[in-house]
Amino acid sequence: MGPRHVSGSSCVPAMFRAFSKIEEEQVQGTKELRENLKTLESALEGKQYFGGETIGFLDIAVGWIGCWARMNEEVAGVNMIDAEMIPLLNVWFQKFLELPIIN
């Protein structure tokens, strides 16, 4: 599965499992989400944004993940976007959410 396919089809179900009250489901959902995000991160290697030097369609399409995950990490007490495991994507989420057009 390539990075462009990961954005919606795999991340959303894994995110919901990460918020499960059942610990096993929460652990599995978080693990699956991080694996999907790692795949997505591979599309950022050597680039500022997914499209290169400027924000593009894929940035817009997956940008909500960072916003939604950050808010829900606090609520559920689950660290979904692990800065050590996905450092490029973590930095990208921070930069993306700070863009004036997004913020």
C-alpha positions in Angstrom: 0.0 0.0 0.0 1.5 3.3 -1.0 1.5 6.6 1.0 -1.2 8.1 -1.1 -3.6 5.2 -0.3 -2.9 5.3 3.5 -4.4 8.7 4.1 -8.0 7.7 4.7 -8.6 4.0 4.2 -6.3 2.7 6.9 -5.8 5.6 9.3 -9.4 6.2 10.3 -10.3 2.7 11.5 -7.0 2.4 13.4 -7.6 5.8 15.1 -11.0 4.7 16.3 -9.5 1.5 17.7 -6.8 3.6 19.5 -9.6 5.1 21.5 -11.2 1.9 22.5 -11.9 1.2 26.2 -10.6 -2.3 25.7 -6.9 -2.1 26.3 -6.0 -4.8 23.7 -7.9 -3.0 21.0 -6.4 0.3 22.0 -2.8 -1.1 21.8 -3.5 -2.8 18.4 -5.2 0.4 17.0 -2.3 2.6 18.1 0.2 0.2 16.6 -1.6 -0.1 13.3 -2.1 3.7 13.1 1.6 4.3 13.7 2.5 1.7 11.0 0.2 3.5 8.5 1.6 6.9 9.5 5.2 5.5 9.0 4.2 4.5 5.4 2.7 8.0 4.8 5.9 9.6 6.2 7.9 7.8 3.5 6.3 10.2 1.0 7.9 13.2 2.8 11.5 12.1 2.6 13.6 14.9 1.2 10.6 17.3 0.9 9.0 20.0 2.9 5.5 19.1 1.9 4.1 16.0 0.1 4.1 17.9 -3.2 7.6 19.3 -2.8 8.3 22.9 -1.7 4.6 24.0 -1.7 1.5 22.7 -0.1 -0.5 20.5 -2.3 -3.6 18.2 -2.5 -2.2 15.4 -0.4 -1.1 17.9 2.3 -4.7 19.1 2.5 -6.1 15.6 2.3 -4.1 14.2 5.3 -3.7 17.4 7.3 -6.8 16.8 9.3 -5.2 13.6 10.8 -2.6 15.7 12.7 -5.2 18.1 14.0 -7.7 15.4 15.0 -5.1 13.1 16.5 -3.5 15.9 18.6 -6.8 16.9 20.1 -7.8 13.4 20.8 -4.5 12.4 22.3 -5.2 14.6 25.2 -8.8 13.3 25.6 -7.9 9.6 25.4 -4.4 9.8 26.9 -3.0 7.9 23.9 0.2 9.0 22.1 -0.7 8.3 18.5 1.9 10.6 16.7 5.1 9.4 18.3 7.8 12.0 17.5 10.6 9.4 17.7 8.9 6.9 15.5 7.7 9.3 12.8 9.9 12.4 13.2 9.4 13.8 9.6 5.6 13.4 9.8 5.6 14.9 13.3 7.4 18.0 12.1 5.2 18.2 9.0 2.0 18.1 11.2 3.4 21.0 13.3 4.4 23.1 10.2 1.1 22.3 8.4 -1.1 23.3 11.4 0.8 26.6 11.8 0.2 27.7 8.1 -1.9 30.9 8.1 -4.2 29.4 5.4 -4.8 26.4 7.6 -4.8 28.0 11.0 
